Amino acid sequence: MAVIDEEQVREWLMEEDMIREKIYDENANFHYIINFPNNNAMDVIQPRTKEDVLLIGCATEVSQVEQDMIKNTDKAINQEFIWNVRFALNEMLLDFELEHPDDQLKRFIITEDIFSDGLTKHVLVKSIKKVFKAKLQCIWLLGKTYGTVQMKKE
């Protein structure tokens, strides 16, 4: 099992001007917050429990305005939206967690693993872009679904 080389990962992130900061994380050998694109924060983490894995992740909170729209939408539409998000993310071959009590999306986390034997700058940057595109897909589905739905009557 090859260990991920933090210096190499840091160098690649610096070459692409992505590093925002390195943070302390008791569960990681290293954890960088990066900007991609611009001011969108993402995580690059090397977990302590799996020294041959680099994790690219992005957690997104649904805005309060969008949560209010979801709350006031028919349950069937909300359920269909959750399924559409699941299918879209699954097609991208990404790992994800959806926080959706009562079928009302509050937060989503999208991740991809890169194993040490496949880690190159190309794979790292492609994975970062892929995770961001998945976040964008969710945002677009939110807008498409809740920008045009009929609010349920109270």
Sine and cosine of phi, psi and omega as CSV:
sin_phi,cos_phi,sin_psi,cos_psi,sin_omega,cos_omega
0.00,0.00,0.88,-0.47,0.03,-1.00
-0.99,0.10,0.65,-0.76,0.02,-1.00
-1.00,0.06,0.60,-0.80,0.04,-1.00
-0.94,0.35,0.73,-0.69,0.00,-1.00
-1.00,0.03,0.97,-0.25,-0.04,-1.00
-0.86,0.51,-0.67,0.74,-0.04,-1.00
-0.88,0.48,-0.63,0.78,0.02,-1.00
-0.92,0.40,-0.70,0.72,0.02,-1.00
-0.88,0.47,-0.71,0.70,0.01,-1.00
-0.87,0.50,-0.68,0.73,0.01,-1.00
-0.87,0.49,-0.72,0.69,0.01,-1.00
-0.89,0.46,-0.68,0.74,0.01,-1.00
-0.90,0.43,-0.61,0.79,0.03,-1.00
-0.93,0.37,-0.66,0.75,0.03,-1.00
-0.85,0.53,-0.56,0.83,-0.01,-1.00
-1.00,-0.07,0.11,0.99,0.04,-1.00
0.81,0.59,0.74,0.67,-0.05,-1.00
-0.96,-0.28,-0.37,0.93,-0.13,-0.99
-0.94,0.35,0.79,-0.61,0.14,-0.99
-0.99,-0.11,-0.78,0.62,0.01,-1.00
-0.24,-0.97,0.38,-0.93,0.16,-0.99
-0.98,-0.18,0.72,-0.69,-0.03,-1.00
-0.86,-0.51,0.40,-0.92,0.08,-1.00
-0.97,0.23,0.72,-0.70,0.03,-1.00
-0.57,-0.82,0.93,-0.38,-0.06,-1.00
-0.89,0.45,-0.32,0.95,-0.01,-1.00
-0.99,-0.10,0.09,1.00,-0.08,-1.00
-0.75,-0.67,0.51,-0.86,0.16,-0.99
-0.96,0.27,-0.57,0.82,0.19,-0.98
-0.42,-0.91,0.45,-0.89,-0.08,-1.00
-0.52,-0.86,0.91,-0.41,0.05,-1.00
-0.94,-0.35,0.66,-0.76,0.21,-0.98
-0.99,-0.10,0.80,-0.60,-0.01,-1.00
-0.88,-0.48,0.31,-0.95,0.11,-0.99
-0.96,-0.28,0.89,-0.45,0.16,-0.99
-0.39,-0.92,0.83,-0.56,-0.36,0.93
-0.98,0.22,0.32,-0.95,0.04,-1.00
0.68,0.74,-0.94,-0.33,-0.12,-0.99
-0.99,-0.15,0.31,0.95,0.07,-1.00
-1.00,0.07,0.90,-0.44,-0.03,-1.00
-0.99,0.16,0.70,-0.71,0.09,-1.00
-0.69,-0.73,0.25,-0.97,-0.03,-1.00
-0.90,-0.43,0.64,-0.77,0.17,-0.99
-0.84,-0.54,0.92,-0.40,-0.18,-0.98
-0.78,-0.63,0.67,-0.74,0.15,-0.99
-0.92,-0.39,0.99,-0.17,-0.09,-1.00
-0.91,0.41,0.62,-0.79,0.04,-1.00
-0.87,0.49,-0.55,0.83,-0.11,-0.99
-0.97,0.25,-0.31,0.95,-0.01,-1.00
-0.66,-0.75,1.00,0.00,-0.12,-0.99
-0.94,0.34,-0.18,0.98,0.01,-1.00
-0.98,-0.21,0.31,0.95,-0.05,-1.00
-0.79,-0.61,0.66,-0.75,0.17,-0.98
-0.91,-0.41,0.77,-0.63,-0.06,-1.00
-0.95,-0.30,0.81,-0.59,0.10,-0.99
-0.96,-0.27,0.80,-0.61,-0.07,-1.00
-0.57,-0.82,0.34,-0.94,0.04,-1.00
-0.50,-0.86,0.85,-0.52,0.06,-1.00
-0.96,-0.27,0.69,-0.72,-0.04,-1.00
-0.74,-0.67,0.80,-0.61,0.09,-1.00
-1.00,-0.02,0.72,-0.69,0.09,-1.00
-0.97,0.25,0.75,-0.66,-0.06,-1.00
-0.87,0.48,0.40,-0.92,0.00,-1.00
-0.88,0.48,-0.60,0.80,0.04,-1.00
-0.88,0.48,-0.72,0.70,0.01,-1.00
-0.93,0.38,-0.62,0.78,0.05,-1.00
-0.88,0.48,-0.64,0.77,0.03,-1.00
-0.90,0.43,-0.65,0.76,0.03,-1.00
-0.90,0.43,-0.68,0.73,0.01,-1.00
-0.88,0.47,-0.70,0.71,-0.02,-1.00
-0.86,0.50,-0.54,0.84,-0.05,-1.00
-0.99,-0.11,0.32,0.95,0.00,-1.00
-0.94,-0.34,0.51,-0.86,0.01,-1.00
-0.81,0.59,0.66,-0.75,-0.06,-1.00
-0.85,0.53,-0.61,0.80,-0.01,-1.00
-0.89,0.45,-0.62,0.79,0.04,-1.00
-0.92,0.40,-0.68,0.74,0.03,-1.00
-0.88,0.47,-0.67,0.74,0.02,-1.00
-0.90,0.43,-0.68,0.73,0.02,-1.00
-0.89,0.45,-0.64,0.77,0.04,-1.00
-0.87,0.49,-0.73,0.68,0.01,-1.00
-0.86,0.51,-0.69,0.72,0.04,-1.00
-0.90,0.44,-0.65,0.76,0.02,-1.00
-0.89,0.46,-0.64,0.77,0.05,-1.00
-0.91,0.42,-0.72,0.69,0.02,-1.00
-0.83,0.55,-0.76,0.65,-0.03,-1.00
-0.89,0.46,-0.68,0.73,-0.03,-1.00
-0.89,0.46,-0.72,0.70,-0.02,-1.00
-0.94,0.33,-0.61,0.79,0.02,-1.00
-0.90,0.44,-0.63,0.78,0.04,-1.00
-0.88,0.47,-0.48,0.88,-0.01,-1.00
-0.99,0.11,0.02,1.00,0.02,-1.00
0.86,0.52,0.66,0.75,0.02,-1.00
-0.93,-0.36,0.39,-0.92,0.14,-0.99
-1.00,0.01,0.54,-0.84,-0.02,-1.00
-0.39,-0.92,0.40,-0.92,0.14,-0.99
-0.76,-0.65,0.74,-0.67,0.05,-1.00
-0.92,-0.40,0.81,-0.59,0.08,-1.00
-0.99,-0.15,0.97,-0.26,-0.11,-0.99
-0.61,-0.79,0.92,0.39,0.06,-1.00
-0.87,0.49,0.67,-0.74,-0.01,-1.00
0.82,0.58,0.56,0.83,0.00,-1.00
0.86,0.51,0.49,0.87,0.04,-1.00
-0.88,-0.47,0.96,-0.28,-0.09,-1.00
-0.90,0.43,0.82,-0.58,0.02,-1.00
-0.94,-0.34,-0.59,0.81,-0.14,-0.99
-0.35,-0.94,0.51,-0.86,0.12,-0.99
-0.63,-0.78,0.57,-0.82,0.00,-1.00
-0.82,-0.57,0.78,-0.63,-0.02,-1.00
-0.86,-0.51,0.74,-0.67,-0.01,-1.00
-0.65,-0.76,0.37,-0.93,0.16,-0.99
-0.62,-0.78,0.64,-0.76,0.04,-1.00
-0.99,-0.14,0.62,-0.78,0.17,-0.98
-0.83,-0.55,0.83,-0.56,0.02,-1.00
-1.00,0.06,0.48,-0.88,-0.12,-0.99
-0.82,0.57,-0.57,0.82,-0.04,-1.00
-0.96,0.28,-0.16,0.99,0.05,-1.00
-0.88,-0.48,0.15,0.99,-0.09,-1.00
-0.99,0.13,0.91,-0.42,0.15,-0.99
-0.73,-0.68,0.20,-0.98,0.06,-1.00
-0.87,0.50,-0.67,0.75,0.00,-1.00
-0.85,0.53,-0.75,0.66,-0.02,-1.00
-0.91,0.41,-0.65,0.76,0.02,-1.00
-0.86,0.51,-0.79,0.62,-0.04,-1.00
-0.91,0.41,-0.65,0.76,0.04,-1.00
-0.88,0.47,-0.63,0.77,0.01,-1.00
-0.92,0.39,-0.65,0.76,0.05,-1.00
-0.87,0.50,-0.73,0.69,0.01,-1.00
-0.89,0.45,-0.65,0.76,-0.01,-1.00
-0.90,0.44,-0.69,0.72,0.02,-1.00
-0.90,0.43,-0.65,0.76,0.04,-1.00
-0.90,0.44,-0.68,0.73,0.02,-1.00
-0.87,0.49,-0.57,0.82,0.04,-1.00
-0.92,0.40,-0.66,0.75,0.07,-1.00
-0.87,0.49,-0.71,0.70,0.02,-1.00
-0.87,0.50,-0.65,0.76,0.04,-1.00
-0.85,0.53,-0.70,0.71,0.01,-1.00
-0.90,0.43,-0.67,0.74,0.01,-1.00
-0.89,0.45,-0.67,0.74,0.03,-1.00
-0.91,0.41,-0.65,0.76,0.05,-1.00
-0.90,0.44,-0.62,0.78,0.08,-1.00
-0.86,0.52,-0.77,0.64,-0.01,-1.00
-0.89,0.45,-0.67,0.74,0.00,-1.00
-0.91,0.42,-0.67,0.74,-0.07,-1.00
-0.97,0.25,-0.73,0.68,-0.16,-0.99
-0.99,-0.17,-0.12,0.99,0.08,-1.00
-0.99,0.17,-0.24,0.97,-0.10,-0.99
-0.77,-0.64,0.02,1.00,-0.10,-1.00
-0.99,0.17,0.36,-0.93,0.12,-0.99
-1.00,0.10,0.79,-0.61,0.03,-1.00
-0.95,0.30,0.60,-0.80,-0.02,-1.00
-0.95,0.31,0.52,-0.86,0.00,-1.00
-0.98,0.20,0.62,-0.78,0.02,-1.00
-1.00,-0.08,0.00,0.00,0.00,0.00
